[in-house]
Amino acid sequence: MPRGISDIPELRLAVLNGFVTKWKMPPNLVLMNLFGRGDRRSPSSTVKWESQTGGRGMAPFKPPGAPSPMTSPFGIAQHEAEAAFWGEKMYFDEEFLNNLRKPGTTETYYSAQQRLADELMGMTIRNWRRKEWMFAKMLVDGSFSYSDRTGTKVSVDYDIPSTHSVTLGSTVKWGTGTSADILGDIIDGKRTISDDCGAKVDYALCSNQVFQYLTEDTTVRQLLQKNAFGDGGLFSGTKHSIVGANASVVGNLLDIPNFIVYDEVYEVRANLTGAVTGGTTTDISVDDPTDFEVGGTLTFYDVSAGTSETGTISAVSPEAGTVSVSSAPTASYKAVEDYVAMKRRYIPDDKFIMMASRVDGKLSADYFSAPYGLDRHYGVKVDRKETWDPDGIFIRVQDKGLPILRQRDSVYILDVE
């Protein structure tokens, strides 16, 4: 009797889901590890939550024997948005499946088994990176967009107060300004958070480029000399691998316990759906332009030749399915065969983010899972579908949910360059 999918232990759903749940969250995904571990569940695909600004209220006095005065939470706003849904699938062909269940010697068997584990781990990590991307967009931009089940573009705005999103003028920019006041800008941000919600800034996040602005600042270096505030340890101890400075020393100076130089990068890829003619085509047709960003670097990959070149993204049109570049690439590229990609930092090179992770003992941000599928599943899910002609199996990893910001004035976004 021929064997089917159910006869292969490694392809049983319980085993596949076991693969996914046993892997630990990568420690380099800072925001997911900080906020994304909760088990809050939305009863439907529409996520509803309340946020607030301010805090530090006091109970009023009352005469003995008198009824207590009525109170209500202050600064409360109600929000709702359709949960984001994401996932991907991978096809494993007949040859792979035969190797996976081949009896006798174990060399081929374990090679196929290892590939299955590696590919599932890759899909799971990419799933986590999507959640990290949503948290980063919430903190860096105060909003992000995605597509709902009908393909309509949906936007979530976290309504961060305008006084908590500050763009520096040209003369005081950290990298190019002639009158930059880096310490003053950071103190202003800390004071704004403290004044508005009463919480202490305990996290600061920036890229290595912004960290370099800090370490090269004359005032910072003077304060960290041995005869001043510091012990001369700015360039000793646990140093950042690129800038070569000790971030914890800067954090001590600023009294920010978790000063994180966050260099983690994500990559967006899209297959070409139209031919690109060298020297002519600037509107690049791709299968999914959603995550590309204006100002990003678009890399063209010629798969058969093994070559690539780059251009600057000037426009993105999800409706037209195009990513535009400021000037046409030199070489030509084939539809379907070739692809484009963009790499971006979760925390861009022009942002310095400060936040109080807790206000009155409660996390200032959280994550809601939303139900999907006929079984109303919550969280990461692995499923499969067998096909024939050609024989094979699709394995899919999915998730659905939305990060939320409970305390809107616990975040301070500083555009420094």
C-alpha positions as CSV (number, residue, x, y, z in Angstrom):
1,M,0.0,0.0,0.0
2,P,1.5,3.4,-1.0
3,R,2.6,5.6,1.8
4,G,1.2,9.1,2.2
5,I,2.0,12.3,4.1
6,S,0.5,10.9,7.3
7,D,3.1,8.1,7.2
8,I,6.0,10.5,7.5
9,P,6.5,11.4,11.1
10,E,8.4,14.6,10.4
11,L,5.4,15.9,8.4
12,R,2.7,15.3,11.0
13,L,1.1,18.6,12.1
14,A,2.0,18.0,15.7
15,V,5.6,17.6,14.8
16,L,5.7,20.6,12.5
17,N,4.1,22.9,15.1
18,G,6.5,21.4,17.7
19,F,9.4,22.6,15.5
20,V,8.0,26.2,15.6
21,T,7.2,26.4,19.3
22,K,10.5,25.0,20.6
23,W,12.6,27.8,19.0
24,K,13.4,30.7,21.3
25,M,12.9,34.3,20.2
26,P,16.1,35.6,18.7
27,P,17.6,38.0,21.3
28,N,18.5,40.6,18.7
29,L,14.8,41.3,18.2
30,V,14.7,43.8,21.0
31,L,11.1,45.1,20.7
32,M,9.5,41.6,20.4
33,N,11.4,40.5,23.5
34,L,10.2,43.6,25.4
35,F,6.6,43.8,24.4
36,G,5.6,40.9,22.2
37,R,5.5,38.1,24.7
38,G,2.0,38.6,26.1
39,D,-0.9,36.4,25.5
40,R,-3.6,39.0,25.0
41,R,-6.3,37.9,22.6
42,S,-8.8,39.9,20.6
43,P,-12.2,38.2,20.3
44,S,-12.4,39.1,16.6
45,S,-10.1,40.3,13.8
46,T,-11.0,43.9,14.7
47,V,-8.6,44.8,17.6
48,K,-10.0,47.3,20.1
49,W,-7.9,48.9,22.8
50,E,-7.8,52.0,25.0
51,S,-4.8,54.3,25.4
52,Q,-4.1,57.2,27.7
53,T,-1.9,60.2,28.2
54,G,-0.9,61.7,31.5
55,G,-1.1,60.0,34.9
56,R,-0.1,60.5,38.6
57,G,-3.7,61.3,39.7
58,M,-4.6,61.4,43.4
59,A,-7.7,60.3,45.2
60,P,-9.7,63.3,46.6
61,F,-10.4,63.9,50.3
62,K,-14.0,63.2,51.5
63,P,-15.8,63.8,54.7
64,P,-16.4,60.8,57.0
65,G,-19.7,59.1,56.2
66,A,-20.0,60.8,52.8
67,P,-20.2,59.0,49.5
68,S,-17.0,58.7,47.6
69,P,-16.7,61.1,44.6
70,M,-17.2,59.6,41.1
71,T,-14.0,59.2,39.1
72,S,-13.0,58.0,35.7
73,P,-9.7,57.3,33.9
74,F,-8.3,60.5,32.4
75,G,-6.7,61.0,29.0
76,I,-8.4,57.9,27.7
77,A,-8.8,57.4,23.9
78,Q,-10.5,54.4,22.2
79,H,-8.9,52.8,19.2
80,E,-9.7,50.0,16.8
81,A,-8.1,48.6,13.7
82,E,-8.2,45.4,11.6
83,A,-5.5,43.0,12.7
84,A,-2.6,42.5,10.4
85,F,-2.4,39.0,8.8
86,W,0.8,37.6,7.4
87,G,2.3,34.3,6.4
88,E,4.2,32.4,3.7
89,K,4.4,28.9,2.3
90,M,7.2,26.8,0.9
91,Y,6.9,23.8,-1.5
92,F,8.8,20.6,-0.9
93,D,8.9,18.3,-4.0
94,E,8.8,14.6,-4.5
95,E,12.6,14.1,-4.4
96,F,12.8,15.8,-1.1
97,L,9.9,13.7,0.4
98,N,11.5,10.5,-0.9
99,N,14.8,11.4,0.8
100,L,13.0,12.4,4.0
101,R,11.5,8.9,4.3
102,K,14.3,6.8,2.7
103,P,15.0,3.7,4.8
104,G,18.5,2.2,5.3
105,T,21.4,4.5,5.6
106,T,20.7,7.7,7.5
107,E,22.9,10.2,5.6
108,T,20.3,11.3,3.0
109,Y,17.5,11.0,5.5
110,Y,19.0,13.3,8.1
111,S,20.1,15.7,5.3
112,A,16.4,16.1,4.3
113,Q,15.2,16.2,7.9
114,Q,17.8,19.0,8.6
115,R,16.6,21.0,5.6
116,L,13.0,20.7,6.8
117,A,14.0,22.0,10.2
118,D,16.1,24.8,8.7
119,E,13.4,26.0,6.4
120,L,10.8,25.9,9.1
121,M,13.1,27.9,11.4
122,G,13.6,30.4,8.6
123,M,9.9,30.9,8.0
124,T,9.3,31.2,11.8
125,I,12.1,33.8,12.2
126,R,10.7,35.8,9.2
127,N,7.3,35.7,11.0
128,W,8.9,37.2,14.1
129,R,10.6,39.8,12.1
130,R,7.3,41.0,10.8
131,K,6.1,41.5,14.3
132,E,9.3,43.3,15.1
133,W,8.7,45.5,12.1
134,M,5.3,46.5,13.3
135,F,6.6,47.4,16.8
136,A,9.4,49.4,15.2
137,K,7.0,51.3,12.9
138,M,4.8,52.1,15.9
139,L,7.7,53.6,17.8
140,V,9.6,55.3,14.9
141,D,6.7,56.6,12.8
142,G,3.7,56.3,15.1
143,S,1.8,54.5,12.4
144,F,2.1,51.8,9.6
145,S,0.1,50.5,6.8
146,Y,-0.7,47.0,5.4
147,S,-3.3,45.2,3.3
148,D,-6.5,43.6,4.7
149,R,-8.2,40.4,3.4
150,T,-9.7,42.3,0.4
151,G,-6.4,43.8,-0.6
152,T,-7.4,47.2,0.7
153,K,-4.6,49.3,2.2
154,V,-5.2,49.8,6.0
155,S,-3.4,52.3,8.2
156,V,-3.0,52.2,12.0
157,D,-2.3,55.6,13.7
158,Y,-1.2,55.4,17.3
159,D,-1.9,59.1,17.9
160,I,1.4,60.0,19.5
161,P,1.2,63.6,20.7
162,S,2.9,66.1,18.3
163,T,5.1,67.3,21.2
164,H,6.6,63.8,21.4
165,S,7.7,63.7,17.7
166,V,10.3,66.3,17.2
167,T,12.3,67.1,14.0
168,L,15.4,69.2,14.6
169,G,16.1,72.2,12.5
170,S,19.0,72.3,10.0
171,T,21.4,74.2,12.3
172,V,20.9,71.8,15.2
173,K,21.0,68.5,13.5
174,W,23.3,66.1,15.2
175,G,25.4,65.1,12.2
176,T,25.5,68.3,10.1
177,G,24.3,71.1,12.3
178,T,26.7,73.9,13.3
179,S,24.9,74.4,16.6
180,A,24.0,70.9,17.7
181,D,23.1,70.4,21.4
182,I,22.8,66.6,21.7
183,L,22.6,66.4,25.5
184,G,20.1,69.3,25.6
185,D,17.9,67.6,23.0
186,I,18.0,64.3,25.0
187,I,17.3,66.1,28.3
188,D,14.3,67.9,26.7
189,G,12.9,64.6,25.6
190,K,13.3,63.0,29.0
191,R,11.7,66.0,30.7
192,T,8.8,65.9,28.2
193,I,8.0,62.2,29.0
194,S,8.5,62.8,32.8
195,D,6.2,65.9,32.8
196,D,3.5,64.3,30.7
197,C,3.1,60.8,32.1
198,G,5.3,60.8,35.3
199,A,7.4,57.9,34.1
200,K,11.2,57.6,33.8
201,V,12.9,56.9,30.5
202,D,14.5,53.5,30.8
203,Y,15.1,52.7,27.1
204,A,16.9,54.6,24.3
205,L,17.3,53.1,20.8
206,C,19.4,54.3,17.9
207,S,21.5,53.0,15.0
208,N,25.3,52.9,15.1
209,Q,25.3,56.1,12.9
210,V,23.4,58.1,15.5
211,F,25.5,56.5,18.3
212,Q,28.6,57.8,16.5
213,Y,27.1,61.3,16.6
214,L,26.9,60.9,20.3
215,T,30.4,59.6,20.9
216,E,32.0,62.3,18.7
217,D,30.1,65.1,20.4
218,T,32.6,67.4,22.1
219,T,30.4,68.0,25.2
220,V,29.8,64.2,25.7
221,R,33.5,63.5,25.5
222,Q,34.4,66.3,27.9
223,L,31.9,65.0,30.4
224,L,33.2,61.5,30.2
225,Q,36.9,62.4,30.8
226,K,38.4,61.0,34.0
227,N,38.5,64.4,35.6
228,A,34.8,65.1,35.0
229,F,31.8,62.8,35.2
230,G,33.2,59.6,33.7
231,D,36.0,57.2,34.4
232,G,37.5,57.4,30.9
233,G,35.7,54.2,29.9
234,L,33.9,55.5,26.8
235,F,36.2,53.6,24.5
236,S,36.9,50.6,26.8
237,G,35.0,47.6,28.2
238,T,32.1,46.2,26.1
239,K,32.5,48.2,22.9
240,H,30.1,48.4,20.0
241,S,31.6,46.4,17.2
242,I,31.3,49.2,14.6
243,V,31.7,52.4,16.4
244,G,34.1,51.0,19.0
245,A,32.6,52.8,22.0
246,N,30.9,51.5,25.1
247,A,27.1,52.2,24.9
248,S,26.6,51.5,28.6
249,V,28.9,54.4,29.5
250,V,26.8,56.8,27.5
251,G,23.7,55.3,29.1
252,N,25.1,55.9,32.5
253,L,25.9,59.5,31.6
254,L,22.3,60.0,30.4
255,D,20.8,58.0,33.3
256,I,19.1,55.7,30.8
257,P,19.5,52.1,32.1
258,N,18.9,50.4,28.7
259,F,20.8,52.3,26.1
260,I,20.7,50.1,23.0
261,V,22.5,50.5,19.7
262,Y,20.1,48.6,17.6
263,D,21.6,47.6,14.3
264,E,19.2,44.8,13.3
265,V,18.2,45.0,9.6
266,Y,15.3,43.5,7.8
267,E,15.1,42.7,4.0
268,V,12.2,43.1,1.7
269,R,12.2,41.1,-1.6
270,A,9.9,41.2,-4.6
271,N,9.9,39.3,-7.9
272,L,9.9,41.3,-11.1
273,T,6.5,41.1,-12.9
274,G,7.7,43.1,-15.9
275,A,10.9,43.4,-17.8
276,V,13.3,46.1,-16.9
277,T,15.2,47.7,-19.8
278,G,18.6,49.1,-18.9
279,G,18.9,52.9,-19.2
280,T,15.1,53.3,-19.7
281,T,12.8,51.7,-17.1
282,T,12.3,53.7,-13.9
283,D,8.9,52.3,-12.8
284,I,9.7,48.8,-11.7
285,S,6.8,46.3,-11.8
286,V,6.9,43.9,-8.8
287,D,4.6,41.3,-7.3
288,D,4.3,43.1,-3.9
289,P,5.6,46.7,-3.5
290,T,4.0,47.2,-0.1
291,D,7.0,47.3,2.2
292,F,9.4,49.3,0.1
293,E,10.0,52.8,1.3
294,V,10.9,56.1,-0.5
295,G,14.5,56.9,0.1
296,G,15.5,53.3,0.5
297,T,18.2,51.6,-1.6
298,L,16.7,49.2,-4.2
299,T,19.1,46.4,-5.3
300,F,18.5,44.7,-8.7
301,Y,19.6,41.0,-8.8
302,D,20.3,39.2,-12.1
303,V,19.9,35.6,-11.0
304,S,21.5,33.9,-14.0
305,A,24.5,36.2,-14.2
306,G,24.9,36.5,-10.5
307,T,25.3,40.3,-10.6
308,S,23.5,43.2,-9.0
309,E,23.3,47.0,-8.9
310,T,21.5,49.6,-6.8
311,G,19.3,52.6,-7.2
312,T,17.4,55.0,-4.9
313,I,13.6,54.5,-4.4
314,S,11.8,57.7,-5.4
315,A,8.2,56.5,-5.2
316,V,6.1,53.4,-4.2
317,S,2.7,52.7,-5.6
318,P,0.9,49.6,-4.2
319,E,-2.1,50.3,-6.4
320,A,0.0,50.2,-9.6
321,G,2.3,47.5,-8.3
322,T,5.4,49.5,-8.9
323,V,8.5,50.7,-7.2
324,S,10.1,53.7,-8.9
325,V,13.8,54.6,-8.9
326,S,15.3,58.0,-9.4
327,S,17.4,56.8,-12.4
328,A,17.1,53.7,-14.5
329,P,19.5,50.8,-13.8
330,T,22.4,50.2,-16.2
331,A,21.6,46.5,-17.0
332,S,18.3,44.9,-18.1
333,Y,16.4,42.4,-16.0
334,K,13.9,39.6,-16.8
335,A,10.4,39.3,-15.4
336,V,9.8,36.4,-13.1
337,E,13.4,35.2,-13.1
338,D,15.0,38.3,-11.5
339,Y,14.1,40.2,-8.4
340,V,14.7,43.4,-6.4
341,A,15.4,43.8,-2.7
342,M,15.7,46.6,-0.1
343,K,17.4,46.4,3.3
344,R,16.5,48.8,6.1
345,R,17.2,49.2,9.8
346,Y,14.4,48.8,12.2
347,I,15.6,52.0,13.8
348,P,16.7,54.3,10.9
349,D,19.9,56.3,10.8
350,D,18.1,59.6,11.5
351,K,16.1,58.7,14.6
352,F,16.8,58.6,18.3
353,I,14.0,57.0,20.3
354,M,13.4,57.3,24.0
355,M,10.6,55.6,25.9
356,A,9.4,54.6,29.3
357,S,8.6,50.9,29.0
358,R,6.3,51.0,32.1
359,V,3.9,53.7,33.4
360,D,2.5,53.1,36.9
361,G,3.9,49.6,36.8
362,K,2.1,48.6,33.5
363,L,3.8,48.0,30.1
364,S,3.3,51.0,27.9
365,A,2.9,48.8,24.8
366,D,1.5,45.4,24.2
367,Y,0.5,42.9,21.5
368,F,-2.9,41.4,20.7
369,S,-3.3,38.1,18.9
370,A,-6.3,37.8,16.6
371,P,-8.2,34.7,15.6
372,Y,-7.9,33.2,12.1
373,G,-8.8,30.0,10.3
374,L,-11.8,27.8,10.8
375,D,-10.5,26.7,14.2
376,R,-10.1,30.3,15.4
377,H,-6.4,29.8,15.9
378,Y,-4.3,32.4,17.9
379,G,-0.6,32.9,17.3
380,V,1.9,31.2,15.0
381,K,0.4,28.2,13.1
382,V,1.9,25.7,10.7
383,D,-0.3,23.8,8.3
384,R,0.3,21.7,5.1
385,K,-1.4,20.8,1.9
386,E,-0.5,17.8,-0.3
387,T,-0.5,18.1,-4.1
388,W,-0.1,15.8,-7.0
389,D,1.3,16.2,-10.5
390,P,3.8,17.1,-9.5
391,D,3.8,15.2,-6.2
392,G,4.7,17.4,-3.2
393,I,3.6,19.3,-0.2
394,F,3.1,23.0,0.7
395,I,4.0,23.9,4.3
396,R,2.6,27.3,5.5
397,V,3.4,29.5,8.5
398,Q,0.9,32.2,9.5
399,D,0.1,34.6,12.3
400,K,-2.3,37.5,12.9
401,G,-2.4,40.3,15.4
402,L,-1.5,43.9,16.1
403,P,0.8,45.8,18.5
404,I,-0.9,48.4,20.6
405,L,0.4,51.5,22.4
406,R,-1.3,51.9,25.8
407,Q,0.5,55.1,27.0
408,R,0.8,57.4,24.0
409,D,3.1,59.9,25.8
410,S,5.6,57.3,27.0
411,V,7.5,57.6,23.6
412,Y,9.7,60.4,22.4
413,I,10.7,60.4,18.7
414,L,13.6,62.6,17.8
415,D,14.5,63.1,14.1
416,V,18.1,64.1,14.4
417,E,19.3,64.2,10.8
